[in-house]
Structures are given as structure tokens and as C-alpha cells.
Amino acid sequence: MLLLLRACHPGPTVAVTLLAALVAAGVGHSAAPLVLVVLAVFAGQLSIGWSNDLLDADRDRQVHRADKPIASGDLSTRAVGVALALALAACVLFSLLSGLWAGLVHLVLVVGSGWAYNARLKSTAWSWLPYAVAFGSLPAVVTLALDPPVPPAPWMMLVGALLGVGAHLVNVLPDLDDDAATGVRGLPHRLGRSTTQTLATILLSVASVVVVVGADGPPPAWAWVALASVVALAAVGMRGRGRISFHAAVAIALIDVVMFTIRA
């Protein structure tokens, strides 16, 4: 079980599920619909994480990724395949129980985008697109699961897309060298480390601005304080090098997520 958890990309899986739960609570879901949405998103993220490690097993072996239990031989592909099939079945069930439109958006645009990235797009210049579509669509999964269904506010989808692309750029940075050695050439690999860090900082900072000015009602004082913090971190990220820029971008992303869930 622990090896399966390691292979599911637990960080992103928990982060995306928690984001969906917080937004669902913020838009007014009662307990039962909220649980269905959370279970659907969690199962979908498990399927994306396990499919990623299954499809990348040969590449991970080439670069001796000891943190990948399939590549290291500690976890069999059969065990992951069974877990993946169960996760997909649960994802379909819980997605459709959340409502037809919410379910279709989740299955096609969120989970489908994750699988498209794993299967092909991660090695192309379009590697950013699945992240933009999936994260931009996630608010729609939550609001369309309301009774009656409600379309998401445009600013929420824009912030989701910006966060998604920014997360993609930041997430790839530590693995650029290993990816290049195995033939993966997504957008960050084509842009290079420095340009990728700069672009990630810009996109995440723009997301901060949209959260502050896009949501209904006048921005509260804390939102302006948070935006000022983002500006300071962006300045550090632009001028810094290596890990400093990386950590600045991660900090901006965390602030964005907190602001987004409060303002949703």
C-alpha cells in the first residue's frame, strides 16, 4: 500500500483534491455532494498519477529513479494496473453521481487532460495545454455539481488555468535534466531553465492579480496585503538564481491557492 501511495504522485494528488474540497465548501456545497466531488477528484488524480508512473517506467529506469517504485522493481506493474482500474471505475462512478454535467467535465476535461499529458503531450511544445484545460475546468466541476448546476465565474476558470500552467512549469524544473536524457521535450525543456522560471513567476503573479480584482465585491484588505507579498516574491524570483527562484515561485503558487479558495 505504501508503495502504491508513492507511485500515485501523492503531493499533486492531495493538493488538487484539497483544492477541490476547499472550493466546494466555499461555493456552498452541503456535506454529501461535497464528499462525492472530493471522492471523484481524488480517484481521478490517483488514476493520473499511477498512469504516469506506468507509462514512464522505462524512462525512469534509464535515469535510475530510486524514488519510483515501479522503475526500481519494488512495485509490480500488475499491482499498479489493478489499482489504476479500480481508481478509474471509482472516478467514473463518483463523477456521474456528482451530476451529469459535472461528471462529464471532470472525466473529459480534467482527467482526460491528465491522461493526454501522460500519454503524449508531455513530450511536445503543447505540454502546458492539459494543465491549462484541467485546472481551468476544475472550478466548473465544483459549481456544476450544485443543485441546480451553476456555471463557474470566468475569473475562477482563468485563475485555474494560470495556476495550472504555472504549476506545470514549476513542477518540471527539478526533472529537466532527467527528462532531457530520456527524450522528453515539453515546453519547459524548449524554453530552458531560466526562461521557464521567469515565465512561471509571471503567470502565477498574474493569477494573484486576477484573484484580487476578479472576484465579486471590493477586495478586502488582506487581499491587498497578499498581493503585495506576491509582488515582493516575484521580484526575488526574477532576480534570484536556481533554488531561490524556484522557492519564490512555489510560495506565490501557495498564496494564490489560499486567496483563490477564500475568494471563490
Secondary structure as the mmCIF struct_conf table of DSSP 4:
data_model
#
loop_
_struct_conf.conf_type_id
_struct_conf.id
_struct_conf.beg_label_comp_id
_struct_conf.beg_label_asym_id
_struct_conf.beg_label_seq_id
_struct_conf.end_label_comp_id
_struct_conf.end_label_asym_id
_struct_conf.end_label_seq_id
HELX_RH_AL_P HELX_RH_AL_P1 LEU A 2 ALA A 7
TURN_TY1_P TURN_TY1_P1 CYS A 8 CYS A 8
HELX_RH_AL_P HELX_RH_AL_P2 PRO A 10 GLY A 26
TURN_TY1_P TURN_TY1_P2 VAL A 27 GLY A 28
HELX_RH_AL_P HELX_RH_AL_P3 ALA A 31 LEU A 55
TURN_TY1_P TURN_TY1_P3 ASP A 56 ASP A 56
HELX_RH_AL_P HELX_RH_AL_P4 ALA A 57 GLN A 62
TURN_TY1_P TURN_TY1_P4 VAL A 63 HIS A 64
TURN_TY1_P TURN_TY1_P5 ALA A 66 ASP A 67
HELX_RH_AL_P HELX_RH_AL_P5 PRO A 69 SER A 72
TURN_TY1_P TURN_TY1_P6 GLY A 73 GLY A 73
BEND BEND1 ASP A 74 LEU A 75
HELX_RH_AL_P HELX_RH_AL_P6 THR A 77 LEU A 97
TURN_TY1_P TURN_TY1_P7 SER A 98 SER A 98
HELX_RH_AL_P HELX_RH_AL_P7 LEU A 100 LEU A 104
HELX_RH_PI_P HELX_RH_PI_P1 VAL A 105 VAL A 111
HELX_RH_AL_P HELX_RH_AL_P8 GLY A 112 ALA A 119
TURN_TY1_P TURN_TY1_P8 ARG A 120 ARG A 120
HELX_RH_3T_P HELX_RH_3T_P1 LEU A 121 SER A 123
BEND BEND2 THR A 124 THR A 124
TURN_TY1_P TURN_TY1_P9 ALA A 125 TRP A 128
HELX_RH_AL_P HELX_RH_AL_P9 LEU A 129 LEU A 144
TURN_TY1_P TURN_TY1_P10 ALA A 145 ALA A 145
BEND BEND3 LEU A 146 PRO A 148
HELX_LH_PP_P HELX_LH_PP_P1 PRO A 151 ALA A 153
HELX_RH_AL_P HELX_RH_AL_P10 PRO A 154 VAL A 172
HELX_RH_3T_P HELX_RH_3T_P2 LEU A 173 ASP A 175
HELX_RH_AL_P HELX_RH_AL_P11 LEU A 176 ALA A 181
TURN_TY1_P TURN_TY1_P11 THR A 182 GLY A 183
HELX_RH_AL_P HELX_RH_AL_P12 LEU A 187 LEU A 191
HELX_RH_AL_P HELX_RH_AL_P13 ARG A 193 GLY A 214
BEND BEND4 ALA A 215 GLY A 217
HELX_LH_PP_P HELX_LH_PP_P2 PRO A 218 PRO A 220
HELX_RH_AL_P HELX_RH_AL_P14 ALA A 221 ARG A 239
TURN_TY1_P TURN_TY1_P12 GLY A 242 GLY A 242
HELX_RH_AL_P HELX_RH_AL_P15 ARG A 243 ARG A 263
#
